[in-house]
Each structure stands twice: as C-alpha cells, then as structure tokens.
Amino acid sequence: MTPINYAQLLRLALPEVIVVATALIVMAVDLLALQRRNIRTRFSVAAGIASLGCVGAIVRILLSPEVANILDGTLIANPLTHLVQIALLALTIFTLLLSVDSTFTEHVGEFILLILFATVGMMFLVGTQDLLVIFISLELLSLSLYILAAFNKRNARSWEAALKYFLFGGMSAAFLLFGFSLLYGLSNSTNLPQIAAAIHGPALNPLLVIAIVTTAIGLGFKVAAVPFHFWAPDVYQCAPAPSAAFIASGSKVASFFLFFQVMALGFAGSQGALTFPHLIRGWVPVLALMAIASMLLGNLVAIVQSSLRRLLAYSAIAHAGYMLLAIITHSEQSLAALLYYVFTYALATIGAFAVISVVEEKRGDDQLSRFEGLSKQSPIISFCLAIFILSLAGIPPLAGFFAKFYLFVTVLEASSSSASLLGLVVLALAMSAVSLYYYLQVLKRVYVTPPALDAEAIRPPLFKQALIVVLAASVVLLGCAPQLPLHWLLSAIHVAGL
C-alpha cells in the first residue's frame, strides 16, 4: 500500500482550506464586530470578505497547477479540475456580490458561511473519482443548499419549498447510496475507473442494472431532470434570490460534471445503445428517456407560467434535457460542450435572478406583470435582462447560442453510430423553438407593454446595476469569442484523459 503523503494532500486541498478559513473569518467578524450595524452593511462586509477568500483560492489554483492523484482517485488534480473549480469559485463570487444590499435575514454570517461551505462541497465533488468522497461532498453541498433555500424566515413559502427540497433530496440520496453500495459490491472498489474495469462484461448483471437506475435517480434529482424535478419550481420561486441563483448556477455546474464522470468513467462499457426498435440495455437509454421527458415537460409547462422565477425553473428543467445529450454522447468534445453550456447557462441565470431581485425589492414579487414597462423606467437593467433571456433562448451572438450550437453539432457528429441521436437533436431543436415563445413573452412585457399607472419607479443600487452589467458583458463576450474557453477545455480534458 502506498504511504499517504500528507504534505501533498494538504497542498492539493489548500484552495478548499482557504475557503473554509474564509467562512470562519466571516462568521467571526459578523458576530464580534458587526452585530450593531445595519443588515445591508453587514451583508456588504461579509460578502466582500468572502469574495476575497474565493479570489485567494483562485490565485492558489493558478499558482500551483500540479497534476496529482492521491489514494486511487480519492483526491485528484489536473487542468480540468482546476478549470471547473475556478468556474465554481467565480460563480460563488457573483452570488456573494448579488447578496450585497440584501435584507431578508439578520443571520448574515451564517448565510455567507453556508454559501462557502456549499462551494467547498462542490470543489471536492469535482476533484475526486471516489464514491465515498463523492457522496460526502454531495451531502455537504445538499445540506447547505437545503438551509439556504429556507433562509428567509419571513416567508412561510420559503420554508415549504425548502422542506420539499429536503424530503426529495433525502430520498434521492438514499437511492444514490444504494446504487453506490451495489457498485462496491460488484467491484470491491470505490474508484470509478476500477469499478468500470470490474463490471465490464458481455452482458449486464441484474444488480448492475439496478445500480444504473438508482444512480441515475440520485443524480437526476441534483440536475432537476424529469421525473425528479418536483422540487425545482418551488425552490426557484420561494428561496431568497441569492440562494435561488446559487442553486440554479454553481450547483448545476458541479452536478453535471459529476454526472458525466460517474456515467462515462464508473459505468464505462455498460452504456448500452439507442437502436430502435430494440434498445441495448445500459445507461444511455435511461438518460435518453430522462432527456426527452425533460425537454418536453420543461418547455411546455414553462409556457403557462405567470411567475418569472417559475418560468426559469421549468426552463432549467428543459436545459437539463439538452445537457443530458452531452452525457449520452460521452466523448471529449461532448464534455467540453457540456461544461461550456452549463457555465454560460449559469452566468445568464445569475444575471436574471439579479434583475428579479431588483424588481422584487421595488414591486413586491416576480409576477410577469411586475416587469411591464421596465424598459422605460430602467433601460440599463432591461437591456441586460434581454441579453440574459435571449442567451437562454439561444439567440446569436450570445453565449447561449454557441453553447447550444456546439452541443448539438457534437451530438450530430456521434449520430453516425446511432440514428436515434439524430432524433434527439431534432427534438431538442423543436423544443428550443418552443422556448422562444415564452422567453419572448418576458421581453414583450419589458419592452412593449406599458407600465401600470401606479407602478413604482425602479432605481437599482449602483453596485447591483454594475454587477448586472458585468454579467451581461460576460455573456456577450463568451458568445463572441467561444473558441478561447473551448480551447482551454479541450486541452484540459485531453490531459485529464476523460
């Protein structure tokens, strides 16, 4: 047995250690020095310190880009994990800055601490290929998100949504743990590549079929894929805006990366195939059914929503269906397409929630009617909202367009081995056209419908307006120069060997 190099272990985990230390510092500063200050000041100071800690973790990753694999994948480091961790830290910073000027809770230090703990869970999640560490990291992330969803004690619906999130999450964790236990029993290992080598065979073991289904159930809940999506609309609508933005962005990036790794590495050789009318048993047909259901239900139910938050929730379900196509393809190009897609989607979603938080503060809720005439009262954030919405719809030259284009092209290139993949892309294109209807309904309210006579004028705080502009500019830049992040991703994926 190889002896553990604790110095190397500490070096690899130093970015996570920095984030944990920052969380404890934020808690101490808030409790010891800021209790008598107003809530906005406390949020501003706590978010500023936490953002600096995340920047410090990013700097550490950039200054020490070593490649390592400790204890058979218990902790790994390579250019790909570094890129994903930096993306997660950047999304956390945007979420923290979104919370500046918030007033929904007096427990500021605890709120920021939970965001940072969730970030640590996500960082460990993408930096391991071991089932035990995956499950522990998922639970750290999930428990933090459950509490964040219920953090607005003044809103009973926030508690209700968090309870649903917790109950569904507990059931999904049970399914996932059961699937992992079967994998361990079949392979006598918790390392994903070793599991794949042990379970590979000419025919699927019945226990392996159960493991595939239960693992897909557990991970399907994390990405809000149908039929494990029931928590998403309530959480998106009722959680505090920073919490909802974080759940819809950073956790999606980590969860989809994990989903790809578990399926492509842990179940390698057991993928099956989409060959109608006779399917070859494996995880590909299971994910294909989830993708089809997600694209159909997400887009069709979004049409009838009157709340922008719930519309974004059902839109997220539809986007999960698109992103599952990349996992079904499971190639280097599809992983690059998946990561580019989920990161650009996360940026646009955080930006949309930032605009929603401004409107809610002035007009009370997120009903679409509250956005009527917004362009005449606040043209800057209206223009930014248009960028976010059109990016989610996949309109050029925004990041969302190229993300969809590259993902669909990648799946089409793989369709030569399975004509059914072509059918999935056709369905995805059709549902993308459907999504244009409800996305344009939002912009119609903003730009065409006049504001109500008694509508209160909206003057967003300068800092939050600047944050929204930065997010919108990022979406535009990633759409105009997609080759740069994709080059980094493909190079990193090649080195990582995924």
N, C-alpha and C positions, 0 to 999 in steps of 0.2 A: 504493500500500500504506500503510495506517495505521501511523504510528510507534508503537512499543511504549512505553507509559507504565510505566516500571519502578517508580515510586513507588506507583502504583495497584496494580500486580501484587503488590508486597510487602505492601501493606495488605490485599489480599484473602487472601493466603496467610499472614497473621500468625498465625491460630489454629493452623495446621499447624506453623509455625515454633516456636510456643510448646511444642507437644507434642514436637517433635524436640529442642528445647533441654532440656526436662524429662527426656527419655530419656537424654541425655548426662550431665546432672547426676546422675541416679540411678546411672548406671554409675560415674561418678567417685566419688561418695560411698560406694558399696558397696565399691569396690576400694581406696580410700585410707583410709577411716575405720572400716569395719565388718567387716573380714576376721576379726578376733579375737572378734567377738561370736557368740552362738549363732544358728542359722538362723532361728528364729522372730523374734528381734529384728531381724535383717536384713530379713526379709520385711515386718515391720511398718513399719520406717522407709522402705524403698524404696516400698512401696505407698502410704504416706502422702504422700511427696513427689510421686509420680506422680499421685495423685488431686488434689493441689493444682494441679499443672500442667494437668490436664484442666479443673478448675474455672476456672483462669485463661483457658483457651481459650474456655470457655463465656461468661465475662464479656466477653471481647473480641468475640465474635459478637453478644452482646446490646447492647453499647455502640456497635457500628458496623454497623448493619443495612443497609448500602448495597446497591443493585441495580446490577450491572455485568456486562458481557460482553466479555471480552478475547480478541482474536485469533480471532474467529468460533467462540466456544464453547470455546476451549482452557481457559479458567477462567471460570466463571460464579458469580454470587452473586445470590440473590433470597430472599425469605422462605421458600420451600420448602426450598432447600438449607440454609438456616440452621437450620430446624426439624429436618431429618434429621441434620445434623451435631451438633446439641445432643443429640438422642436417642442417637446413636452414642457421644458422649463420656460421657453418663450411664450407658450400659451398660458402657462401659470402666471407669468408676469402680466400679460394682458388682462387676465381675470382679476388679479390683485389690483391693478390700476382701475378696473371697472368698479371695484368696491369703494374707491375714494368718493367721498361725499354721501355715502350710504347712511341711513338712519334706522334700518329695520331691526337692529338689535343693540343691546347695551353690552353684550359679551363679545367685544371686538377681538380681544386677544385669542379667545377660544376659536372664533370663526377663522381667523387667519391661520392659526395653528393647524386646524383641520385641513385647510386647503394645502398647506405644506406637507402634512403627513400623507394626504392622498397623492401628492406629487412624488413623494418618496416611494410609495407603493407602486406607482406607475414606472418609476425609474428601475426598480428592482424587477418589475414584471418583464420589461424588455431586455434586461441584462442577465437572463437566466434561461437555461434549457432543462431545468429540473422540475419535476411535477410538484415536489413538496414546496419549493421556493415559489413556484407559480401560484399555488393555492394560498400560501400565507400572504403573498403580495396582493393577490386578488381580494382577500378578506380585509387587509389593511385599507386598500382602496375603497372597497364597498362600504365598510363600516363608516368610514369618513364621509362618504357621499350620502349615506342614509341620514346622518345627523345634519349635514349641510342643507339637505332638502327641507328639513323641519326647523330651520334656524329662526324663521320669522314667527315668534310666539304670538304675535298679534293677529295672525291669520290662521284660523282654525283649518282652512282648506290645505294649508301648507303641512300641517300635522297629518291630515288624512292622506295626502299624496305620499308623504314620507313613510307612513305606515304601510301603504300598498307597496311601495318600493322595497321596504324591508321584508315584507312577507314573501313577495315574489322572489326577491334576492335570496332569501333563506332557502326556498325550495330549489332554486337554480343551483345554489352552492351544494345542496345535498346531491342533486343529480350529477354535478361535475365531480364531486368527491367519489361518488360511486363509480363513475366511469374511470377515474384515475386509479381507483383500487383494483378494478378489473385489469387495467393495463399493467399494473405492477404484478398482479398475479400471473398474467400471461407471459411476462418478460423477465420477472425478477430484477427489474431495474426501474429507476425513476428518471433516467436520462432519455430525452426524446429520440436521438439517433439510435441508441441501443435498443429502445423499445421497438422501433421500426424494424431493426435487423432481426429481432426475436420473433415478431408476429408475422413477418413476411412469409407467405406460403401460397401454393396454388389455389387454395380455397379458403374462404373466411371462416374462422372459428365462430360458432354461435355466440360465445361470450364476447368476441371481438365486435360482432355486430351490435350487441347491447352497449358496449363501451363507446362505439362510434355515435350511436343515437344519444346516449346520456351526455357525452361530452359536447355534442352539437347543441343540446338543450341548454346546458350550462353556459356555453359561450354565446349562444344565440340571444340569451337574456341580456348579456353585457352590451351587445351591439344593437339591441332593440329590434331584432328581426322577428317577423311573424312566424309562428303564433306566440312569441314570448315578449310581445311589445306592450302589454296592457298597462304597464307602469308609466310608460313614457309620456302620454298626453297629460296626465295629471301632474307629474313631476315638472314637466316643462312649463305648465301653466301656473302652478301654485308655489313653486320654490322661489326664494329670493333671486333676483336677476343674476347676481354673480354666481350663485350656486348652480342655477339652471345653465348658464353659459359654460361653466366648468364641466358639468355633467355631459353637455352636448358637444364639447370640443376635446379637451385633453383626454378624458376617459375613453372617448371613441378612438383616438389615435392609438393608445396603448392596447385597447381591447382588440382592434382589428389586426394589429401587429402580432399579438399573442395568438389570435385565431389562425392566422396564416402559419405561424411557426408550429403550432400543435398539429394542424392538419398536414402540412407539407413535410414536416420532419417526423413527428410522432407516428403518423399513420401513413408514411411513405410505403408504397406498394399495396395499400389497401384502398386506393381511391375509387376503384370501380370505373364505370364509364356510362355516358349518356348515349345509349344506342337504342332508339325506338324501333320496334315496339318492345324489345326485350332489353331491359336495363341490366347492366352488370353490377352486382351488389358492391357497395363501398360508400365512402363518404361523399363523393361527388354528386350522386343522385339526391342524397339527403339535403345538401346545401343548395342544389338546383331548385328543389321544391320550396325551400325557405326563401330563396331569391325571387322566384316567381310570385309567391304569396305576398312578399314584402312590397314588391314593385306595384302589384295590383291594388292591394288594400291601402298602402300608404298614399298613393296618388289619388285614388278615387274618393277616399274619405276626406282628404285634405280639401277637396272642392267645396264641401258643405260647412267648413269651419267659419265661425264668426270671430274667433279669438286668434290673434296673430301668433301667440305662443303655441296654441294647439295646432295651428297650421304648420308651424315649424317642426312640431313633434311628428306629425304624420309625414311631413316632408323628409324628416330624418329616417323614418322607417323605410320610405322609398329609396333614399340614398343608400341605406344599408343593403337593400336588394341589389343595387348597382355594384356596390363594393364586393359583395359576395361572389360576383362573377370573376373578379380577380383571383379570389382564393380557389375557385373551381378550376381556373386555368393553371395555377401554381407553377409559374415559371419566374425567372429572374426579372423579365420585363413586366410581368403582371404584378410582382411585388413592388417594383418601382412605381408602376401606375397606381397601385393601391395607396402607397404612402403619400404620393403627390396629391391624389384625390382627397384623402382623409384630412391632410393638413390644410389644403386650400378650403375644404368644406368647413373645417374648424374655425379658420380665420373669419370667413363670411358669417358664420353663426354667432361668434362672439360679437362681431360688429352689429349684427341685427339685434342681439339682446341689449347691447349698449344703447341703441336708439330706442328700443322698447322701454328701457329703464327711464330714459328722459321723458318720454310721453306719459308713462305711468305716474311719474312724480308730479306732473302738472295736471293730468286729466283723470287720474284715479285708477284706470285699468288698461288692458291691452286689446279691447274690442276694436275691430277694424274701423268702426265708425269714429273712434278717437283719433284716427290718422287722417281724417278728411281735411283737405286743405292745408296739410302740413307744409307743403312746398311754399306757400305764401307767407307762413309765419316763421319758418326756419329753413331757408333754402339750402344751407350747407349740409345739415344732417339729413335732409330729404334726399339730396343728391347722393350722399353716402349710402343711405338705405337703398336707393335704386341700384347702386353698384353691388351691394350685398345680395339683394334679391335676384338681380339678373345673373350674378355669378352662380347662385344656387340653381337657377334655371338653365344654365349652360349657354349663355349668350356671349359671342366673341366681342371684344378681345380679352375678356375677363378670365381669371384663373379657372373658374368652374367649367368654362367651355373646353379649354385644352385638357383639363383633368378627365372629363367625360370622353373627349375625342381619343385621347391616348389609351384610356382603359378599354374603350370599345374596339379600337384598332388592334390592341394586344389580344383581346379575346377572339377577334376575327382571324388573326394570324394562326391561332391554335385551332380554329374550326375545321381545318383540313382533315384532322383526325376524328372529328365528331361533328356531324352536320347539326346536331342538336344545339351546339353552342351558337351557331348562326341564328337559330330560332330564338335563343335567349337574348341575343343582341337586338334582333328585330323588336322583340317585346320591350326591351329597355328603351329603344328609340321611340317607340309608340308612347310609352308611359312618360318619357321626357317631354313629348309634345303635349300630353295631357297636363303635365305640371305647369306648362306655360300659362294655362288658363288661370289657375289660382294664384300664381305669382303675379301675373299682370293685374289681377283684381286688387291686389295690395297697392300696386303703383297707381291704379286708377283712383283709388281713394286718396292717395297722396297728391296727385298732380291734376286730376280732372274734377273730382267732387269738391264743391266749395265748403269751407268750414261752417260749422253751426254758428248761429248768431251769438250764442252765449259761450262759445269756446274760448277758453283761457289761452292767452298768448304763451308761446313756448320760447323761453330763453335759456338754453342749456348752459351749464357752467363751462367756463372757457377750457378747463383742463379736460373735461369729458368730451367736449367738442373736438379738441386736439387729438384725443385718443381715437375717436371715431374716424377722423380724417386719416390718421396713420394706418389704421386697419384697412380703410378703403384703398389707400395708396398701395398697401402691400398686396391686396387682391389684384389690383391693376398691374403692378409690376410682375407678379408671378405669372399673370396671363400673357404679358408681352414678352417675357424672357423665360419661358419654361425650360429651355434647354440647360440652363445652369444648374438648377436643383436636380433635374433628372440625370445630368451627367454625374453629379456627386452621388446620387442614389445608386445608379447602376454600377459605378466604381466600387462603392461600399458594399453592395450586395455581392459583387464578384469576389471581393476579398473575404467576405463572411462565408461564402460557399453555400448560400441558400438557393 
